[in-house]
Amino acid sequence: MDRYKLGEMEQKFADLIWEHAPVSSGELVRLCQKEFDWKKSTTYTMLKRLCERQIFENQGGTVVALIPRQDFRAMQGERFLQETFGGSLPQFLAAFTRRNRLSDQEVLEIERLIENHREG
């Protein structure tokens, strides 16, 4: 199983944890009941799955993130780029901009990223 590939509900659950972490497992059960209408057993099953992937850890009743959300998303992006475009960011951007026009703000952000990369 791909550690960084999450199903829709796994992603929503992970986002909920990241928003509240560190969070007690009891509070997590309450949040999931409110957000997803899950039973306690469903929450613990889903938590176990994401703990097995070493994204989160239940430390004595407190759920903590082992990987920050931003880092996890970066890893997902890197994996997608590698699998789909052979790791080539220029190929991805060429494919993306064929169907989507970049706003002036997006162009400025990309230029800033490139300039920051050049500066080290």
DADA-V711003 format. One record per residue. RES is the residue in one letter. PSI is psi as a letter, one per 40 degrees, with the letter a starting at -180 (* if undefined). D_FIRST is the distance of its C-alpha to the first C-alpha in whole Angstrom. Layout:
BEGIN
RES;PSI;D_FIRST / RES;PSI;D_FIRST
END
This chain:
BEGIN
M;h;0 / D;h;4 / R;d;6 / Y;e;9 / K;h;8 / L;i;10 / G;i;12 / E;d;15 / M;d;16 / E;d;13 / Q;d;15 / K;d;19 / F;d;18 / A;d;17 / D;d;20 / L;d;22 / I;d;21 / W;d;22 / E;d;25 / H;e;26 / A;i;25 / P;i;26 / V;h;26 / S;i;27 / S;d;25 / G;d;28 / E;d;28 / L;d;25 / V;d;25 / R;d;29 / L;d;27 / C;d;24 / Q;d;27 / K;d;29 / E;d;26 / F;e;24 / D;f;27 / W;i;24 / K;i;25 / K;d;25 / S;d;22 / T;d;20 / T;d;20 / Y;d;19 / T;d;16 / M;d;15 / L;d;16 / K;d;14 / R;d;11 / L;d;11 / C;d;13 / E;d;11 / R;e;9 / Q;f;12 / I;d;13 / F;i;16 / E;i;18 / N;h;21 / Q;g;24 / G;f;26 / G;e;26 / T;h;25 / V;h;22 / V;i;22 / A;h;20 / L;d;18 / I;h;18 / P;i;20 / R;d;20 / Q;d;21 / D;d;19 / F;d;16 / R;d;17 / A;d;18 / M;d;15 / Q;d;14 / G;d;17 / E;d;17 / R;d;13 / F;d;15 / L;d;18 / Q;d;17 / E;d;15 / T;d;18 / F;f;21 / G;f;20 / G;e;21 / S;h;24 / L;d;25 / P;d;28 / Q;d;27 / F;d;25 / L;d;28 / A;d;30 / A;d;28 / F;d;28 / T;e;31 / R;d;32 / R;e;31 / N;h;32 / R;h;35 / L;h;34 / S;i;37 / D;d;39 / Q;d;37 / E;d;34 / V;d;36 / L;d;37 / E;d;34 / I;d;33 / E;d;36 / R;d;36 / L;d;32 / I;d;34 / E;d;37 / N;d;35 / H;d;33 / R;d;36 / E;e;38 / G;*;35
END
